[in-house]
Amino acid sequence: MLERERWLRLMRCYRRLLGVARRLRKEVSFHRLVLCDPRTPRLARAFLFITIACAMSPIDIIPDFLPVIGHLDDAIIVPLLVIAAMRLVPSEVIEDCRQRALRG
C-alpha cells in the first residue's frame, strides 16, 4: 500500500514536471517569435537578446559563490528583462506571436 502511494505521488510530480516543460517550451517559442518579428522595436529586441545572454552565459553579473545573492541574480534579472521587453512590444505583435506559438 505504501509503495502504491509513493508511486502515485511520483507520477503526479512527473505529470506536473511535464506540464511545466511544455509551458516553458511554448514560452521560449513565443519569445523567439517576438524577437524575430520585424514589428518588434529595437530596444525590446536588445532586452530580449540581453536576457538570453544572461540566462545562457556562464559568467554571472553577481558571482554564485556569494550566498543567496549570487543565485538570486538569475532569478530576478532575467524575469525583469523579459517584463521590460514585453512592455515595449506592441500588443498586436504579442497577440500574433502568442497565437503562432500556441499553434506550434
C-alpha atoms as a printed R data frame, in Angstrom:
    type eleno elety resid chain resno      x      y       z
1   ATOM     1    CA   MET     A     1  0.000  0.000   0.000
2   ATOM     2    CA   LEU     A     2  2.766  2.411   0.906
3   ATOM     3    CA   GLU     A     3  4.643  1.659  -2.308
4   ATOM     4    CA   ARG     A     4  1.498  2.351  -4.350
5   ATOM     5    CA   GLU     A     5  1.076  5.763  -2.678
6   ATOM     6    CA   ARG     A     6  4.692  6.628  -3.367
7   ATOM     7    CA   TRP     A     7  4.298  5.559  -6.973
8   ATOM     8    CA   LEU     A     8  1.156  7.672  -7.409
9   ATOM     9    CA   ARG     A     9  2.856 10.679  -5.806
10  ATOM    10    CA   LEU     A    10  5.841 10.222  -8.115
11  ATOM    11    CA   MET     A    11  3.560 10.052 -11.166
12  ATOM    12    CA   ARG     A    12  1.762 13.256 -10.119
13  ATOM    13    CA   CYS     A    13  5.103 15.033  -9.779
14  ATOM    14    CA   TYR     A    14  6.164 13.690 -13.178
15  ATOM    15    CA   ARG     A    15  2.948 14.976 -14.812
16  ATOM    16    CA   ARG     A    16  3.441 18.406 -13.235
17  ATOM    17    CA   LEU     A    17  7.024 18.497 -14.443
18  ATOM    18    CA   LEU     A    18  5.893 17.611 -17.970
19  ATOM    19    CA   GLY     A    19  3.320 20.410 -17.851
20  ATOM    20    CA   VAL     A    20  5.965 22.911 -16.771
21  ATOM    21    CA   ALA     A    21  8.280 21.722 -19.559
22  ATOM    22    CA   ARG     A    22  5.516 22.130 -22.156
23  ATOM    23    CA   ARG     A    23  4.688 25.653 -20.944
24  ATOM    24    CA   LEU     A    24  8.363 26.578 -20.927
25  ATOM    25    CA   ARG     A    25  8.780 25.315 -24.488
26  ATOM    26    CA   LYS     A    26  5.815 27.401 -25.632
27  ATOM    27    CA   GLU     A    27  7.124 30.488 -23.813
28  ATOM    28    CA   VAL     A    28 10.563 30.108 -25.398
29  ATOM    29    CA   SER     A    29  8.905 29.700 -28.804
30  ATOM    30    CA   PHE     A    30  6.794 32.805 -28.153
31  ATOM    31    CA   HIS     A    31  9.808 34.919 -27.174
32  ATOM    32    CA   ARG     A    32 11.746 33.677 -30.194
33  ATOM    33    CA   LEU     A    33  8.854 34.726 -32.448
34  ATOM    34    CA   VAL     A    34  8.724 38.167 -30.795
35  ATOM    35    CA   LEU     A    35 12.486 38.541 -31.207
36  ATOM    36    CA   CYS     A    36 12.310 37.667 -34.917
37  ATOM    37    CA   ASP     A    37  9.209 39.724 -35.719
38  ATOM    38    CA   PRO     A    38 10.087 42.849 -37.771
39  ATOM    39    CA   ARG     A    39  7.453 44.900 -35.897
40  ATOM    40    CA   THR     A    40  9.301 44.451 -32.586
41  ATOM    41    CA   PRO     A    41 11.121 47.651 -31.547
42  ATOM    42    CA   ARG     A    42 14.909 47.553 -31.439
43  ATOM    43    CA   LEU     A    43 15.085 48.274 -27.714
44  ATOM    44    CA   ALA     A    44 12.784 45.326 -26.954
45  ATOM    45    CA   ARG     A    45 14.961 43.111 -29.155
46  ATOM    46    CA   ALA     A    46 18.026 44.296 -27.281
47  ATOM    47    CA   PHE     A    47 16.399 43.480 -23.930
48  ATOM    48    CA   LEU     A    48 15.411 40.012 -25.149
49  ATOM    49    CA   PHE     A    49 18.897 39.401 -26.512
50  ATOM    50    CA   ILE     A    50 20.471 40.502 -23.215
51  ATOM    51    CA   THR     A    51 18.034 38.229 -21.380
52  ATOM    52    CA   ILE     A    52 19.081 35.241 -23.456
53  ATOM    53    CA   ALA     A    53 22.742 36.133 -22.964
54  ATOM    54    CA   CYS     A    54 22.300 36.468 -19.182
55  ATOM    55    CA   ALA     A    55 20.429 33.178 -18.932
56  ATOM    56    CA   MET     A    56 22.863 31.209 -21.081
57  ATOM    57    CA   SER     A    57 26.163 32.809 -20.126
58  ATOM    58    CA   PRO     A    58 28.375 31.006 -17.641
59  ATOM    59    CA   ILE     A    59 29.546 34.435 -16.465
60  ATOM    60    CA   ASP     A    60 27.226 35.899 -13.825
61  ATOM    61    CA   ILE     A    61 26.703 39.551 -13.019
62  ATOM    62    CA   ILE     A    62 26.920 38.646  -9.329
63  ATOM    63    CA   PRO     A    63 29.145 35.589  -8.675
64  ATOM    64    CA   ASP     A    64 27.357 32.471  -7.404
65  ATOM    65    CA   PHE     A    65 29.796 31.916  -4.555
66  ATOM    66    CA   LEU     A    66 28.147 34.806  -2.675
67  ATOM    67    CA   PRO     A    67 25.459 33.206  -0.519
68  ATOM    68    CA   VAL     A    68 21.859 33.703  -1.684
69  ATOM    69    CA   ILE     A    69 22.514 36.896  -3.680
70  ATOM    70    CA   GLY     A    70 24.642 35.086  -6.248
71  ATOM    71    CA   HIS     A    71 21.831 32.705  -7.152
72  ATOM    72    CA   LEU     A    72 19.060 35.273  -6.930
73  ATOM    73    CA   ASP     A    73 20.527 37.466  -9.651
74  ATOM    74    CA   ASP     A    74 19.443 34.996 -12.341
75  ATOM    75    CA   ALA     A    75 16.041 34.585 -10.719
76  ATOM    76    CA   ILE     A    76 15.480 38.346 -10.604
77  ATOM    77    CA   ILE     A    77 17.350 39.879 -13.547
78  ATOM    78    CA   VAL     A    78 16.088 37.533 -16.278
79  ATOM    79    CA   PRO     A    79 12.364 37.947 -15.487
80  ATOM    80    CA   LEU     A    80 12.758 41.721 -15.085
81  ATOM    81    CA   LEU     A    81 14.393 41.994 -18.507
82  ATOM    82    CA   VAL     A    82 11.623 39.896 -20.078
83  ATOM    83    CA   ILE     A    83  8.953 42.065 -18.448
84  ATOM    84    CA   ALA     A    84 10.698 45.246 -19.615
85  ATOM    85    CA   ALA     A    85 10.993 43.907 -23.166
86  ATOM    86    CA   MET     A    86  7.354 42.806 -23.321
87  ATOM    87    CA   ARG     A    87  6.168 46.247 -22.196
88  ATOM    88    CA   LEU     A    88  7.964 47.777 -25.170
89  ATOM    89    CA   VAL     A    89  6.427 45.399 -27.717
90  ATOM    90    CA   PRO     A    90  3.100 46.486 -29.294
91  ATOM    91    CA   SER     A    91  0.118 44.427 -28.145
92  ATOM    92    CA   GLU     A    92 -0.783 43.290 -31.664
93  ATOM    93    CA   VAL     A    93  2.700 41.768 -32.058
94  ATOM    94    CA   ILE     A    94  2.343 39.978 -28.719
95  ATOM    95    CA   GLU     A    95 -1.098 38.617 -29.630
96  ATOM    96    CA   ASP     A    96  0.049 37.499 -33.079
97  ATOM    97    CA   CYS     A    97  3.177 35.799 -31.769
98  ATOM    98    CA   ARG     A    98  1.256 34.170 -28.897
99  ATOM    99    CA   GLN     A    99 -1.245 32.670 -31.378
100 ATOM   100    CA   ARG     A   100  1.567 31.437 -33.638
101 ATOM   101    CA   ALA     A   101  3.362 29.882 -30.658
102 ATOM   102    CA   LEU     A   102  0.194 28.110 -29.493
103 ATOM   103    CA   ARG     A   103 -0.377 26.670 -32.964
104 ATOM   104    CA   GLY     A   104  3.077 25.170 -32.903
